[in-house]
Amino acid sequence: RGEGWGSGWYVRYTLVMLVGTMALVILSYHVLVRMGHERYERVTAVGYSCVVFGWMTVLSVRQPTSSLSLLGYVQLPVNLAPFGSLIFTSIIVPQASFVGHLAGIVVGYAVAWGAFAWMNWWWTGALALALATAVATSLDATTDLFDFPAARRLRSMLIATMPAGA
């Protein structure tokens, strides 16, 4: 199997790619809006495909083969397959997030080239806890999902333990 393969590795780097692509997409949309592209001001991105593009990139870097046949007409080097898939997806599904898929490719290259080699189980747990806290906080603020007696008691206990002025 070699270093860097297996279920644990997959879980760790899927989490990295999930958070990394979200951050990169938000940053990209912010820059695009600042550059005058107002259409990105109210764009929402939903889905897991950015992580799939990231994994496609990791595999193209870590397990290269000679070429990949596209529709039997074009031979594409495997290391360019993520970009070919990005263009193909943009043509076939125009409403798909080009920025999100490109972010997946960028983060996939970072993972494949070892930029996150420091990511051990402690950091994975910390990242997962931070992500779960952010999701729960967002759900609490925008839905009635946590509107049941135990959640109300917990919320009031947390508010009571906060220092004044916080």
C-alpha positions as CSV (number, residue, x, y, z in Angstrom):
1,R,0.0,0.0,0.0
2,G,2.7,2.5,0.7
3,E,2.8,5.7,2.7
4,G,-0.2,7.9,2.4
5,W,-2.9,5.5,1.4
6,G,-5.7,3.8,3.4
7,S,-9.0,4.8,5.1
8,G,-7.4,7.0,7.7
9,W,-5.5,9.0,5.1
10,Y,-8.7,9.3,3.1
11,V,-10.7,10.6,6.0
12,R,-8.0,13.1,7.0
13,Y,-7.5,14.6,3.6
14,T,-11.2,14.6,2.7
15,L,-11.7,16.8,5.7
16,V,-8.8,19.0,4.6
17,M,-10.2,19.3,1.1
18,L,-13.7,20.0,2.3
19,V,-12.5,22.9,4.5
20,G,-9.8,24.0,2.1
21,T,-12.1,24.2,-0.9
22,M,-14.8,26.0,1.1
23,A,-12.2,28.6,2.2
24,L,-10.8,29.0,-1.3
25,V,-14.2,29.4,-2.9
26,I,-15.3,32.0,-0.3
27,L,-12.0,33.9,-0.8
28,S,-12.4,33.7,-4.6
29,Y,-15.9,35.0,-4.6
30,H,-14.8,37.8,-2.3
31,V,-12.0,38.8,-4.7
32,L,-14.4,38.5,-7.7
33,V,-17.0,40.7,-6.1
34,R,-14.3,43.3,-5.2
35,M,-13.2,43.2,-8.8
36,G,-16.7,44.3,-9.9
37,H,-18.3,41.0,-10.7
38,E,-21.5,41.5,-8.7
39,R,-23.1,38.3,-9.9
40,Y,-20.9,36.4,-7.4
41,E,-22.3,38.4,-4.5
42,R,-25.2,36.0,-3.9
43,V,-23.8,32.8,-5.2
44,T,-24.3,29.7,-3.2
45,A,-22.2,26.6,-3.6
46,V,-23.6,23.2,-2.5
47,G,-22.2,19.8,-3.0
48,Y,-19.2,17.5,-2.7
49,S,-17.9,17.7,-6.2
50,C,-15.1,20.1,-5.3
51,V,-13.7,17.4,-3.1
52,V,-14.1,14.8,-5.9
53,F,-12.1,17.1,-8.2
54,G,-9.5,17.3,-5.4
55,W,-9.2,13.6,-5.2
56,M,-9.1,13.3,-8.9
57,T,-6.1,15.7,-8.8
58,V,-4.4,13.8,-6.0
59,L,-4.7,10.5,-7.9
60,S,-3.4,12.1,-11.1
61,V,-0.3,13.3,-9.3
62,R,0.3,10.2,-7.1
63,Q,-0.6,7.5,-9.6
64,P,0.2,8.8,-13.0
65,T,-0.2,6.7,-16.1
66,S,0.5,7.5,-19.7
67,S,-2.8,8.9,-21.0
68,L,-6.6,8.9,-20.7
69,S,-8.9,8.6,-23.7
70,L,-11.7,11.2,-23.9
71,L,-14.6,9.9,-26.0
72,G,-12.1,7.8,-28.0
73,Y,-10.8,10.9,-29.9
74,V,-8.5,12.8,-27.6
75,Q,-5.6,11.3,-25.6
76,L,-5.2,13.4,-22.5
77,P,-2.2,13.0,-20.2
78,V,-3.6,11.9,-16.8
79,N,-1.9,14.8,-15.0
80,L,-4.2,17.1,-17.1
81,A,-7.3,15.0,-16.5
82,P,-8.7,17.3,-13.7
83,F,-8.5,20.3,-16.0
84,G,-10.1,18.4,-18.9
85,S,-12.9,17.3,-16.5
86,L,-13.3,20.9,-15.4
87,I,-13.8,22.1,-18.9
88,F,-16.0,19.1,-19.9
89,T,-18.2,19.6,-16.8
90,S,-18.5,23.4,-17.5
91,I,-19.7,22.6,-21.0
92,I,-22.1,19.8,-20.1
93,V,-23.4,21.4,-16.8
94,P,-23.1,25.2,-17.2
95,Q,-24.7,25.9,-13.8
96,A,-22.0,23.8,-12.1
97,S,-19.5,25.9,-10.0
98,F,-16.4,26.4,-12.1
99,V,-14.8,28.3,-9.1
100,G,-15.7,25.4,-6.8
101,H,-14.3,22.7,-9.0
102,L,-11.1,24.8,-9.7
103,A,-10.7,25.2,-5.9
104,G,-10.9,21.4,-5.6
105,I,-8.1,21.0,-8.1
106,V,-5.9,23.6,-6.4
107,V,-6.4,22.0,-2.9
108,G,-5.9,18.6,-4.5
109,Y,-2.5,19.7,-5.8
110,A,-1.6,21.0,-2.3
111,V,-2.5,17.7,-0.8
112,A,-0.7,15.6,-3.4
113,W,2.5,17.7,-3.1
114,G,2.5,17.3,0.7
115,A,1.5,20.8,1.9
116,F,-0.7,19.1,4.6
117,A,1.8,16.4,5.6
118,W,1.7,17.8,9.1
119,M,-2.0,16.8,9.4
120,N,-2.1,14.1,12.1
121,W,-5.1,12.7,14.0
122,W,-4.9,15.5,16.7
123,W,-5.3,18.2,14.0
124,T,-7.9,16.1,12.2
125,G,-10.0,15.9,15.4
126,A,-9.6,19.6,16.0
127,L,-10.6,20.5,12.5
128,A,-13.6,18.2,12.6
129,L,-14.7,19.7,16.0
130,A,-14.3,23.2,14.6
131,L,-16.3,22.3,11.5
132,A,-19.1,20.6,13.5
133,T,-19.3,23.6,15.9
134,A,-19.6,26.0,12.9
135,V,-22.3,23.9,11.3
136,A,-24.2,23.6,14.6
137,T,-23.9,27.3,15.2
138,S,-25.1,28.1,11.7
139,L,-28.1,25.7,12.0
140,D,-29.0,27.1,15.4
141,A,-29.0,30.6,14.0
142,T,-30.9,29.9,10.9
143,T,-33.3,27.0,11.7
144,D,-35.5,25.6,14.5
145,L,-33.6,22.4,14.5
146,F,-32.2,22.9,18.0
147,D,-35.5,24.2,19.5
148,F,-36.2,21.5,22.0
149,P,-36.1,21.6,25.9
150,A,-32.6,20.1,26.3
151,A,-31.0,22.5,23.8
152,R,-32.8,25.5,25.3
153,R,-31.4,24.5,28.8
154,L,-27.9,24.0,27.4
155,R,-28.0,27.4,25.6
156,S,-29.2,29.2,28.8
157,M,-26.4,27.5,30.8
158,L,-23.8,28.5,28.3
159,I,-25.1,32.1,28.3
160,A,-25.1,32.1,32.1
161,T,-21.4,31.1,32.3
162,M,-20.2,33.7,29.8
163,P,-18.4,36.7,31.3
164,A,-20.2,40.0,31.3
165,G,-19.9,41.9,28.1
166,A,-18.9,38.9,26.0
